[in-house]
Amino acid sequence: MHTILVIQALISNVYSNNTYGTLWKQISNVLNDIAEGKENNSKLARTIKAEIDEALSNGYKNIYGQIIMFNEDYLKQKGYRDGVDYFKQKY
């Protein structure tokens, strides 16, 4: 359920900031590529990846107006990959 709310929030944000007429089908294709680990470096894919990273790293407000905190596990994995302790920086 948490993943669904993240995706709903990010689609809403990407779609509302869309000035290029991106179709829902394109957004869906990019999300599927990300979920399947496929390489996709289109502008839309980079935007969606940045939105996901922002939401999981810093938290977000979901479509119900609830504030969702950052994802501790994501920060630990991201920190391990980057060699930075992002979780410690939050406190």
Order of alpha helices (4+ residues) and beta strands (2+ residues): alpha-alpha-alpha-beta-beta-alpha-alpha
